[in-house]
Amino acid sequence: MGASRDLSFAEMVQEQSGEPVQRCYFCQKCTAGCPVAYAMDVKPAQLLRLIQLGEKEAVLGSSAIWLCVNCQTCGARCPNQIYLAGMYDALRQMALGEGYAPEPSVYALHRSFLDSIKMWGRVHELTMLMEYKMRLLPKPAIFFDGLVSDLMMGGGLIAKGKISFVPERVKRLKEVRRLYETNSPGTEVEP
Amino acid sequence: MSRIGVFVCHCGINIAATVDVERVARELGQDANVVFATDYKYMCSDPGQQLIKDAIAEHDLDGVVVAACSPSMHERTFRQAAGDAGVNPYRCEMANIREQCSWVHQREPEQATEKASEIVRTLVAKVQQDEELAPSYFPLTRRALVIGGGISGLEAALGIARSGYPVVLVERQDHLGGKMARLSGTYLNFEAAPGLLQRRVEQVLSHPHIEVMLQAQVTGLDGYVGNFQAWVADVSAREAGEPPAEPRRIDVGAIVVATGWDPYPLNRLPEYGGGKILDVVDGLTFEQMLQPGAEIRRPSDGRVPQEVVFVQCAGSRDPERGVSYCSKVCCMYVAKQAMLFKQRVPEGQAYVFYIDIRSAGKGYDEFVQQAMEAYDVLYLRGKVSKIFARGDRVVVWGADTLVGRPVEVEADLVVLATPMLPGSGALTLAQTLHISADGYGFYNEAHPKLRPVESLTAGVYLAGAGQGPKDIPEAVSQAGGAVAKVLQLFAQETMVQDPTVAYVVEDICSFCGVCVPACPYEARELDPLRRVATVNAALCQTCGACVVACPNKASRIHNWEPGQVLAMADLLVK
């Protein structure tokens, strides 16, 4: 194989995710049912193939691993019982651990979500979305993309009372915060 | 005046939906020679046959015409029924109004009905002149000849011998076992092939009913089913450059052709380095490296290869090379070889290039999957375009169509899964035995679905890879089928000969000999003493070539007499 190939990569993914990636026979059923495959640079079955081929860079550097919305349709339908969602989780962790740049907007959303829970014990949409937007400030292209429509939708939600201005704190916030200590989400990376 | 009954079959809707069967029966009923005519849903059913039998008794019929499907389908059925009711079976004829009428005229029901009536009328005319005939009987030789000493031949010989009949097993090589003797282990269960085979060979050699002739070849065949005379020559003398001994005559009643296959010549795969690069070998060569006691080493420098690439369809499914067929066994043996390689060289890596995985069979797909999952064999979907040497390594250029990009693998050894070809000499043998072969040289079976172990020559049966690529279990199954056919033949007390064969009116035969080469079945001979042509009734297939060839009309066929054929034609050419 060429220099960029590392046939032990498949084994690593298998170990970390617990998913039998060698079992795939490329029926493409996962790709066919994936609601976000249209936006992925590498489709789910192709990603499995790249893992088998040991194309680590192509896998961990893909934006597809960040676009998966964890709906688990692929795993539910896979004839070989490969739960791709779990595999995607493992790949995201591996990518962060090895310093691959995540998809900025997806990463910002995940971070803001986690920060919001750490702060209040549950999600407070308004402050979470504010943080999300702030995190995207250094990336003007992404920041301004959809800013107007986001503000309009925010206004609508506030008007209907779906988003409150005042955050609510859960009763045992300390216990929630303990989760963050025992199960660290990894180092903060620069998107 | 004859007393003929006409029975028009609906064949469900096959005939009745197009042809107005009631009208056909009504019209034929008006024929002066027809005393009874009717129609029925399924004449071939038990009530249908009973209807014919009852009508024969009630109307004292002396001839029967069944208007239905083709004679090859049901002539035997209806002749049996007519015979049971007292009408000579050879005065029962079939008018084919299905294949030759309703099926091909579905859009013209009116004309189809007229045509059906005409067809039936011609058969009514024929039956009027049909003679009352009786089949003849002749004895048969209950000894079988098995050609080929591979696994199929061994199985066939054992099966027949264990049923109590003597067998002569002829093998061209100086040992038994065929190609299986060169295999390492079998797929699915990893059993050592040599041991498995050796048991069979010993059983054959020690069986009192089996005579084994090694370095022998069948060079001639006379006679016919039940009474063949085979000529077997010793080829060892010829190979030693000595004058060949006189072939030995062996009388047999049945023949099983179990010749095998040959590997595709490597040098016909130049773009894969075949025949040029030492470390590019074929599957059979790699099998020998995997045999118990042997070692996997590169032919070039004797090193143990660490990276091995297997190339499936290396010549098969390639119309460009004249091998359009799938060789069928490669997907399986490549998986086996890759796993055996990993067992012997655990640190090694095996790659398999394939276009499709064809692993149809009990446990077959699981076996291939095992290679991928348990042995980490990397399967790459794409045909290899080029193989060349780089230093002391072999570079394989292929593609991975699953991600759509080219792939290069630098390997230590490349194994090409080349096509299975029919054995050399298969065509010569086919000619000797008067059996046919397809464009590739594989023997033709009599029917691809219903007669897969018979050749088109009665009494000659097929087993093994000479008939088409197949693996060991399939070859063994086919050999078992051929054995059953031989036993069916041997179970008959005498051979029955259909009387509707050619004969010679000796008074007008002019001994010109035109009929002899005209006969495709070698049923014709000239009798120099009586100066007439003679017919071997057992070989005649009633094709009529001799009738057409004879300038004197001395050559005829029983119940296809010139008067009958002309009477039929007269009705059609009004």
Interface residues (C-beta under 8 A of the other chain):
Chain A: M1 G2 L7 A10 E11 P20 Q22 R23 Y25 F26 A45 Q46 R49 L50 Q52 L53
Chain B: Q349 Q369 M372 E373 D376 L378 R381 D400 L402 V403 V407 E408 V409 E410
